[in-house]
Amino acid sequence: MKLMLRPTDQRFAQLVVALEVDPLLLDDDTIADACKQVAALARQQLRDTRRQVTAAGVRTAAPDVRERLSAACWLLARHHGCGPQQVMSPSREKAPARARQELAWLAVRNAHLSTTQAGRILERDHSTIVHATGKIGREIAYDDLLDARLEQTWTQACRMAAGRTREAA
């Protein structure tokens, strides 16, 4: 029994190349073997690409984002009159909670993290990050000063993080 693969199907082309055989001679067993070979080759290429990305330093961007968020945490804590430890604590007091919400906004909107990634970094559940970004987003829609202050905070945090990076190097 032969499987019908169209010559325009990308998998068909991969199988023919992988097997180096006449496409008309492909049967089910040959196709199954070829699929395994192509899948193994694709996994190897993915591993090689990941190694190259890591070697190129692309994955090392995360510490930079953490530095920026750490600086932003310090700036927001100072603005709200509390300490960075309070911002990262489970405290439900108004000032640290507000600073946490603004920090979550900066993590998602300016650092371009997903809510899950931001939650991991800020040690919160992603749904908490969703709530915080929604709340701050609604407030920014009506308060241009808040938007300007958060942009200024992020710019300042980026400068602080860049200074720390240069000092460490």
TORPA-4810 file (N, C-alpha, C, O; in nm, 3 decimals):
<nodes>
NODE_1_0.084_-0.118_0.000_0.000_0.000_0.000_0.088_0.124_0.000_0.186_0.132_0.075_M
NODE_2_0.054_0.219_-0.084_0.131_0.341_-0.092_0.050_0.457_-0.036_-0.071_0.465_-0.056_K
NODE_3_0.119_0.546_0.034_0.054_0.668_0.082_0.061_0.772_-0.027_0.160_0.782_-0.099_L
NODE_4_-0.045_0.848_-0.038_-0.048_0.950_-0.140_0.003_1.082_-0.081_-0.067_1.146_-0.003_M
NODE_5_0.122_1.120_-0.118_0.177_1.249_-0.081_0.189_1.330_-0.209_0.238_1.282_-0.311_L
NODE_6_0.144_1.454_-0.202_0.154_1.538_-0.320_0.298_1.587_-0.335_0.366_1.613_-0.236_R
NODE_7_0.343_1.599_-0.458_0.479_1.649_-0.481_0.500_1.791_-0.426_0.614_1.832_-0.406_P
NODE_8_0.393_1.866_-0.403_0.407_2.001_-0.349_0.418_2.000_-0.197_0.451_2.102_-0.136_T
NODE_9_0.389_1.887_-0.135_0.395_1.876_0.010_0.540_1.885_0.056_0.626_1.813_0.005_D
NODE_10_0.568_1.972_0.151_0.705_1.991_0.200_0.761_1.862_0.260_0.879_1.832_0.244_Q
NODE_11_0.676_1.787_0.328_0.722_1.660_0.384_0.767_1.563_0.275_0.862_1.488_0.292_R
NODE_12_0.696_1.568_0.163_0.732_1.482_0.051_0.874_1.514_0.005_0.955_1.424_-0.018_F
NODE_13_0.902_1.641_-0.010_1.035_1.682_-0.054_1.141_1.641_0.047_1.249_1.596_0.008_A
NODE_14_1.111_1.657_0.175_1.207_1.617_0.279_1.234_1.467_0.274_1.348_1.423_0.290_Q
NODE_15_1.130_1.389_0.253_1.147_1.244_0.248_1.231_1.202_0.129_1.320_1.118_0.142_L
NODE_16_1.204_1.260_0.015_1.279_1.225_-0.106_1.426_1.261_-0.088_1.514_1.184_-0.125_V
NODE_17_1.452_1.378_-0.031_1.590_1.420_-0.009_1.657_1.330_0.094_1.770_1.286_0.075_V
NODE_18_1.585_1.302_0.204_1.643_1.220_0.311_1.675_1.078_0.262_1.778_1.021_0.300_A
NODE_19_1.589_1.023_0.181_1.609_0.885_0.135_1.693_0.874_0.009_1.752_0.769_-0.018_L
NODE_20_1.698_0.980_-0.066_1.771_0.980_-0.193_1.722_0.866_-0.282_1.802_0.791_-0.339_E
NODE_21_1.590_0.854_-0.293_1.532_0.749_-0.376_1.428_0.809_-0.470_1.390_0.926_-0.459_V
NODE_22_1.384_0.725_-0.560_1.280_0.763_-0.654_1.148_0.777_-0.576_1.109_0.684_-0.506_D
NODE_23_1.080_0.890_-0.587_0.955_0.911_-0.512_0.847_0.807_-0.541_0.759_0.785_-0.458_P
NODE_24_0.853_0.744_-0.655_0.750_0.646_-0.689_0.769_0.513_-0.616_0.679_0.429_-0.617_L
NODE_25_0.885_0.494_-0.552_0.913_0.368_-0.484_0.885_0.373_-0.334_0.918_0.278_-0.262_L
NODE_26_0.825_0.479_-0.287_0.802_0.493_-0.143_0.680_0.412_-0.099_0.571_0.429_-0.154_L
NODE_27_0.698_0.326_0.000_0.586_0.254_0.060_0.574_0.298_0.207_0.652_0.382_0.252_D
NODE_28_0.480_0.243_0.281_0.454_0.286_0.419_0.576_0.271_0.510_0.608_0.363_0.585_D
NODE_29_0.643_0.158_0.503_0.759_0.134_0.590_0.872_0.232_0.558_0.937_0.287_0.647_D
NODE_30_0.894_0.253_0.430_1.000_0.345_0.389_0.968_0.486_0.434_1.055_0.560_0.480_T
NODE_31_0.843_0.524_0.422_0.801_0.657_0.464_0.815_0.672_0.616_0.861_0.775_0.664_I
NODE_32_0.778_0.569_0.690_0.790_0.574_0.836_0.937_0.588_0.877_0.969_0.668_0.965_A
NODE_33_1.024_0.512_0.814_1.168_0.523_0.843_1.220_0.662_0.808_1.297_0.721_0.882_D
NODE_34_1.176_0.711_0.694_1.220_0.843_0.650_1.172_0.952_0.746_1.245_1.046_0.776_A
NODE_35_1.049_0.939_0.794_0.997_1.036_0.891_1.082_1.039_1.018_1.111_1.146_1.072_C
NODE_36_1.121_0.923_1.064_1.207_0.914_1.183_1.342_0.980_1.157_1.394_1.052_1.242_K
NODE_37_1.397_0.956_1.038_1.526_1.016_1.003_1.516_1.169_0.995_1.602_1.240_1.045_Q
NODE_38_1.410_1.217_0.932_1.391_1.362_0.919_1.369_1.425_1.056_1.423_1.532_1.084_V
NODE_39_1.291_1.360_1.142_1.267_1.412_1.276_1.396_1.418_1.357_1.421_1.515_1.428_A
NODE_40_1.478_1.313_1.346_1.606_1.312_1.418_1.697_1.423_1.366_1.764_1.490_1.445_A
NODE_41_1.699_1.442_1.235_1.779_1.548_1.177_1.731_1.685_1.224_1.812_1.771_1.257_L
NODE_42_1.600_1.705_1.228_1.544_1.832_1.273_1.578_1.858_1.419_1.612_1.971_1.456_A
NODE_43_1.571_1.755_1.504_1.607_1.771_1.646_1.754_1.809_1.660_1.789_1.894_1.742_R
NODE_44_1.840_1.746_1.581_1.983_1.777_1.586_2.009_1.922_1.541_2.089_1.993_1.602_Q
NODE_45_1.941_1.964_1.436_1.958_2.101_1.389_1.910_2.201_1.495_1.972_2.305_1.513_Q
NODE_46_1.801_2.170_1.563_1.751_2.256_1.669_1.851_2.265_1.784_1.877_2.373_1.836_L
NODE_47_1.909_2.151_1.823_2.011_2.152_1.929_2.132_2.236_1.887_2.185_2.313_1.967_R
NODE_48_2.175_2.220_1.762_2.289_2.297_1.713_2.258_2.447_1.713_2.342_2.528_1.751_D
NODE_49_2.136_2.483_1.671_2.096_2.623_1.670_2.094_2.680_1.811_2.140_2.792_1.832_T
NODE_50_2.042_2.604_1.907_2.039_2.651_2.045_2.180_2.674_2.099_2.205_2.771_2.169_R
NODE_51_2.271_2.582_2.064_2.411_2.600_2.107_2.470_2.727_2.047_2.541_2.800_2.116_R
NODE_52_2.441_2.752_1.920_2.494_2.872_1.854_2.437_2.998_1.916_2.509_3.096_1.936_Q
NODE_53_2.308_2.996_1.947_2.243_3.112_2.007_2.304_3.139_2.144_2.332_3.255_2.178_V
NODE_54_2.325_3.036_2.223_2.385_3.052_2.355_2.528_3.102_2.343_2.570_3.189_2.419_T
NODE_55_2.603_3.049_2.248_2.742_3.091_2.229_2.749_3.236_2.183_2.843_3.308_2.217_A
NODE_56_2.650_3.279_2.105_2.650_3.417_2.055_2.607_3.516_2.162_2.619_3.637_2.143_A
NODE_57_2.557_3.468_2.273_2.517_3.555_2.383_2.375_3.607_2.375_2.337_3.694_2.453_G
NODE_58_2.297_3.555_2.282_2.160_3.602_2.269_2.078_3.568_2.393_1.995_3.647_2.437_V
NODE_59_2.101_3.451_2.450_2.025_3.410_2.568_2.069_3.482_2.694_2.000_3.476_2.795_R
NODE_60_2.181_3.550_2.690_2.228_3.619_2.809_2.160_3.754_2.826_2.201_3.832_2.912_T
NODE_61_2.058_3.782_2.745_1.986_3.908_2.760_1.903_3.909_2.888_1.873_4.016_2.941_A
NODE_62_1.865_3.793_2.940_1.782_3.786_3.059_1.844_3.855_3.181_1.773_3.928_3.251_A
NODE_63_1.973_3.836_3.210_2.029_3.908_3.324_2.018_4.060_3.308_2.001_4.131_3.407_P
NODE_64_2.029_4.109_3.184_2.015_4.252_3.160_1.874_4.299_3.196_1.857_4.404_3.258_D
NODE_65_1.774_4.221_3.157_1.635_4.255_3.190_1.616_4.251_3.341_1.549_4.337_3.397_V
NODE_66_1.675_4.153_3.407_1.665_4.145_3.553_1.730_4.266_3.619_1.678_4.319_3.717_R
NODE_67_1.842_4.310_3.564_1.909_4.430_3.618_1.819_4.552_3.602_1.807_4.633_3.694_E
NODE_68_1.756_4.565_3.487_1.667_4.679_3.462_1.548_4.675_3.558_1.509_4.777_3.614_R
NODE_69_1.491_4.557_3.575_1.376_4.546_3.665_1.417_4.568_3.809_1.340_4.625_3.887_L
NODE_70_1.535_4.526_3.845_1.584_4.550_3.981_1.601_4.700_4.005_1.563_4.751_4.111_S
NODE_71_1.658_4.770_3.908_1.672_4.915_3.919_1.536_4.982_3.923_1.515_5.076_4.000_A
NODE_72_1.443_4.936_3.840_1.308_4.992_3.839_1.239_4.968_3.974_1.167_5.054_4.023_A
NODE_73_1.260_4.851_4.032_1.204_4.819_4.163_1.254_4.918_4.267_1.177_4.969_4.348_C
NODE_74_1.383_4.944_4.264_1.442_5.038_4.360_1.384_5.178_4.341_1.351_5.245_4.438_W
NODE_75_1.371_5.222_4.214_1.318_5.355_4.185_1.171_5.368_4.227_1.131_5.468_4.285_L
NODE_76_1.092_5.265_4.196_0.950_5.268_4.232_0.932_5.263_4.384_0.845_5.330_4.438_L
NODE_77_1.014_5.184_4.450_1.007_5.177_4.597_1.036_5.314_4.656_0.967_5.359_4.747_A
NODE_78_1.138_5.379_4.605_1.173_5.512_4.654_1.059_5.611_4.628_1.026_5.693_4.714_R
NODE_79_0.999_5.603_4.511_0.888_5.694_4.478_0.769_5.674_4.572_0.704_5.770_4.612_H
NODE_80_0.741_5.549_4.605_0.624_5.519_4.689_0.656_5.519_4.838_0.567_5.494_4.920_H
NODE_81_0.780_5.547_4.874_0.815_5.559_5.014_0.828_5.427_5.089_0.795_5.418_5.207_G
NODE_82_0.874_5.326_5.020_0.898_5.196_5.086_1.031_5.141_5.033_1.096_5.203_4.949_C
NODE_83_1.069_5.027_5.083_1.194_4.967_5.041_1.174_4.862_4.934_1.064_4.809_4.919_G
NODE_84_1.279_4.830_4.858_1.267_4.726_4.755_1.228_4.590_4.813_1.160_4.511_4.747_P
NODE_85_1.272_4.563_4.938_1.234_4.436_5.000_1.083_4.431_5.023_1.022_4.325_5.008_Q
NODE_86_1.024_4.545_5.058_0.879_4.549_5.078_0.805_4.528_4.946_0.701_4.462_4.941_Q
NODE_87_0.860_4.585_4.839_0.796_4.570_4.707_0.792_4.423_4.668_0.692_4.376_4.613_V
NODE_88_0.899_4.350_4.696_0.905_4.210_4.657_0.843_4.116_4.761_0.830_3.996_4.737_M
NODE_89_0.804_4.171_4.876_0.743_4.090_4.982_0.596_4.062_4.950_0.541_4.123_4.858_S
NODE_90_0.533_3.972_5.024_0.390_3.948_5.003_0.300_4.053_5.069_0.179_4.033_5.079_P
NODE_91_0.358_4.162_5.114_0.283_4.267_5.183_0.167_4.318_5.098_0.179_4.334_4.977_S
NODE_92_0.053_4.342_5.165_-0.064_4.396_5.095_-0.085_4.542_5.128_-0.190_4.599_5.097_R
NODE_93_0.015_4.604_5.190_0.005_4.747_5.217_-0.003_4.823_5.085_0.045_4.776_4.982_E
NODE_94_-0.064_4.941_5.091_-0.093_5.016_4.969_0.033_5.053_4.889_0.038_5.029_4.768_K
NODE_95_0.133_5.111_4.955_0.251_5.160_4.882_0.330_5.047_4.815_0.357_5.057_4.695_A
NODE_96_0.366_4.940_4.886_0.439_4.832_4.817_0.355_4.763_4.709_0.408_4.724_4.605_P
NODE_97_0.226_4.749_4.734_0.139_4.684_4.635_0.131_4.768_4.508_0.136_4.714_4.397_A
NODE_98_0.120_4.898_4.523_0.114_4.988_4.407_0.247_4.984_4.330_0.248_4.979_4.207_R
NODE_99_0.358_4.985_4.403_0.489_4.977_4.337_0.503_4.845_4.262_0.560_4.842_4.152_A
NODE_100_0.453_4.735_4.319_0.457_4.604_4.253_0.376_4.606_4.125_0.420_4.551_4.023_R
NODE_101_0.259_4.668_4.129_0.174_4.675_4.010_0.243_4.754_3.899_0.239_4.715_3.782_Q
NODE_102_0.305_4.865_3.935_0.376_4.945_3.836_0.497_4.868_3.782_0.528_4.876_3.663_E
NODE_103_0.563_4.794_3.869_0.677_4.713_3.825_0.631_4.604_3.728_0.699_4.576_3.629_L
NODE_104_0.518_4.544_3.756_0.463_4.442_3.665_0.431_4.504_3.529_0.457_4.444_3.425_A
NODE_105_0.375_4.625_3.530_0.346_4.696_3.406_0.474_4.717_3.325_0.478_4.691_3.205_W
NODE_106_0.579_4.764_3.393_0.706_4.788_3.324_0.765_4.658_3.270_0.822_4.655_3.161_L
NODE_107_0.751_4.550_3.347_0.806_4.421_3.303_0.739_4.372_3.175_0.805_4.321_3.085_A
NODE_108_0.608_4.388_3.168_0.534_4.338_3.052_0.542_4.435_2.935_0.570_4.393_2.822_V
NODE_109_0.520_4.562_2.959_0.512_4.659_2.849_0.648_4.707_2.801_0.668_4.721_2.680_R
NODE_110_0.740_4.733_2.889_0.868_4.789_2.847_0.977_4.685_2.831_1.060_4.694_2.741_N
NODE_111_0.978_4.584_2.919_1.080_4.478_2.907_1.033_4.370_2.810_1.109_4.278_2.778_A
NODE_112_0.909_4.379_2.764_0.852_4.286_2.666_0.855_4.141_2.714_0.884_4.050_2.637_H
NODE_113_0.825_4.122_2.841_0.816_3.987_2.895_0.671_3.941_2.887_0.579_4.022_2.889_L
NODE_114_0.651_3.812_2.878_0.515_3.759_2.888_0.473_3.767_3.034_0.556_3.787_3.122_S
NODE_115_0.344_3.753_3.059_0.298_3.759_3.198_0.357_3.644_3.280_0.383_3.660_3.399_T
NODE_116_0.377_3.530_3.216_0.438_3.417_3.286_0.583_3.447_3.321_0.626_3.421_3.434_T
NODE_117_0.659_3.501_3.226_0.799_3.534_3.252_0.809_3.641_3.361_0.891_3.630_3.452_Q
NODE_118_0.724_3.744_3.351_0.726_3.850_3.451_0.689_3.794_3.588_0.749_3.832_3.688_A
NODE_119_0.593_3.703_3.592_0.554_3.642_3.718_0.667_3.564_3.782_0.685_3.568_3.903_G
NODE_120_0.743_3.493_3.701_0.857_3.417_3.754_0.962_3.511_3.812_1.014_3.486_3.921_R
NODE_121_0.992_3.618_3.740_1.095_3.711_3.786_1.049_3.784_3.911_1.127_3.803_4.005_I
NODE_122_0.922_3.826_3.913_0.869_3.902_4.026_0.814_3.812_4.137_0.762_3.861_4.237_L
NODE_123_0.826_3.682_4.118_0.781_3.583_4.216_0.631_3.597_4.247_0.589_3.597_4.363_E
NODE_124_0.554_3.609_4.140_0.409_3.619_4.150_0.347_3.527_4.047_0.413_3.487_3.951_R
NODE_125_0.220_3.493_4.066_0.146_3.415_3.969_0.119_3.503_3.847_0.105_3.625_3.860_D
NODE_126_0.112_3.441_3.729_0.091_3.522_3.608_-0.043_3.594_3.611_-0.056_3.702_3.553_H
NODE_127_-0.143_3.538_3.678_-0.273_3.605_3.685_-0.264_3.735_3.766_-0.338_3.830_3.740_S
NODE_128_-0.174_3.739_3.863_-0.150_3.861_3.939_-0.089_3.967_3.848_-0.123_4.084_3.858_T
NODE_129_0.000_3.924_3.760_0.063_4.016_3.665_-0.042_4.067_3.567_-0.043_4.185_3.533_I
NODE_130_-0.131_3.980_3.521_-0.239_4.020_3.431_-0.326_4.127_3.499_-0.359_4.228_3.437_V
NODE_131_-0.363_4.103_3.625_-0.444_4.199_3.699_-0.371_4.333_3.712_-0.430_4.439_3.689_H
NODE_132_-0.243_4.328_3.748_-0.166_4.451_3.769_-0.152_4.530_3.640_-0.170_4.652_3.639_A
NODE_133_-0.119_4.463_3.530_-0.102_4.535_3.404_-0.235_4.592_3.355_-0.238_4.701_3.297_T
NODE_134_-0.343_4.519_3.379_-0.474_4.571_3.342_-0.511_4.695_3.422_-0.562_4.793_3.367_G
NODE_135_-0.485_4.691_3.551_-0.518_4.803_3.638_-0.437_4.927_3.601_-0.492_5.036_3.585_K
NODE_136_-0.306_4.910_3.587_-0.220_5.023_3.553_-0.253_5.073_3.412_-0.253_5.193_3.387_I
NODE_137_-0.280_4.982_3.321_-0.318_5.021_3.184_-0.443_5.107_3.181_-0.450_5.205_3.107_G
NODE_138_-0.543_5.070_3.260_-0.666_5.150_3.267_-0.638_5.288_3.325_-0.694_5.388_3.279_R
NODE_139_-0.551_5.294_3.425_-0.519_5.423_3.486_-0.438_5.511_3.392_-0.459_5.632_3.387_E
NODE_140_-0.348_5.450_3.316_-0.267_5.527_3.221_-0.355_5.588_3.112_-0.326_5.697_3.062_I
NODE_141_-0.463_5.518_3.076_-0.553_5.570_2.974_-0.612_5.705_3.013_-0.646_5.786_2.927_A
NODE_142_-0.622_5.731_3.143_-0.680_5.857_3.191_-0.577_5.950_3.253_-0.607_6.066_3.280_Y
NODE_143_-0.456_5.902_3.277_-0.356_5.980_3.350_-0.224_5.984_3.273_-0.143_5.892_3.281_D
NODE_144_-0.206_6.091_3.197_-0.083_6.105_3.119_0.039_6.122_3.207_0.150_6.083_3.168_D
NODE_145_0.022_6.179_3.324_0.135_6.198_3.415_0.190_6.064_3.463_0.311_6.047_3.475_L
NODE_146_0.101_5.970_3.491_0.144_5.837_3.534_0.223_5.770_3.421_0.328_5.710_3.446_L
NODE_147_0.173_5.782_3.299_0.244_5.724_3.185_0.383_5.786_3.170_0.481_5.715_3.150_D
NODE_148_0.392_5.916_3.181_0.520_5.985_3.169_0.614_5.945_3.282_0.733_5.924_3.259_A
NODE_149_0.561_5.933_3.404_0.645_5.896_3.519_0.699_5.755_3.503_0.816_5.730_3.533_R
NODE_150_0.616_5.661_3.455_0.661_5.524_3.436_0.764_5.515_3.323_0.860_5.439_3.332_L
NODE_151_0.744_5.592_3.217_0.844_5.595_3.109_0.976_5.651_3.159_1.083_5.600_3.126_E
NODE_152_0.969_5.756_3.239_1.090_5.814_3.296_1.158_5.714_3.390_1.281_5.702_3.389_Q
NODE_153_1.079_5.645_3.469_1.134_5.544_3.560_1.207_5.435_3.481_1.317_5.394_3.518_T
NODE_154_1.145_5.388_3.372_1.208_5.283_3.291_1.337_5.333_3.227_1.438_5.262_3.226_W
NODE_155_1.334_5.455_3.174_1.454_5.512_3.113_1.567_5.522_3.215_1.682_5.487_3.187_T
NODE_156_1.533_5.568_3.334_1.632_5.581_3.441_1.684_5.442_3.484_1.803_5.425_3.509_Q
NODE_157_1.595_5.345_3.492_1.635_5.209_3.530_1.729_5.149_3.425_1.825_5.080_3.460_A
NODE_158_1.702_5.175_3.298_1.790_5.126_3.191_1.929_5.187_3.203_2.030_5.119_3.185_C
NODE_159_1.934_5.316_3.234_2.064_5.382_3.252_2.138_5.324_3.372_2.258_5.300_3.365_R
NODE_160_2.065_5.302_3.481_2.127_5.244_3.600_2.182_5.104_3.571_2.294_5.072_3.610_M
NODE_161_2.104_5.023_3.502_2.146_4.887_3.469_2.266_4.888_3.376_2.356_4.806_3.391_A
NODE_162_2.268_4.981_3.281_2.382_4.991_3.190_2.507_5.032_3.267_2.616_4.985_3.236_A
NODE_163_2.492_5.119_3.365_2.606_5.159_3.448_2.660_5.043_3.528_2.781_5.028_3.541_G
NODE_164_2.572_4.961_3.582_2.615_4.842_3.660_2.687_4.743_3.569_2.786_4.681_3.609_R
NODE_165_2.637_4.728_3.448_2.698_4.634_3.355_2.839_4.680_3.319_2.931_4.598_3.312_T
NODE_166_2.856_4.809_3.296_2.990_4.861_3.262_3.085_4.847_3.379_3.202_4.816_3.361_R
NODE_167_3.033_4.872_3.501_3.118_4.860_3.619_3.164_4.715_3.640_3.277_4.691_3.681_E
NODE_168_3.075_4.621_3.611_3.106_4.480_3.631_3.208_4.429_3.528_3.285_4.337_3.556_A
NODE_169_3.208_4.491_3.410_3.298_4.444_3.303_3.439_4.491_3.319_3.524_4.459_3.237_A
</nodes>
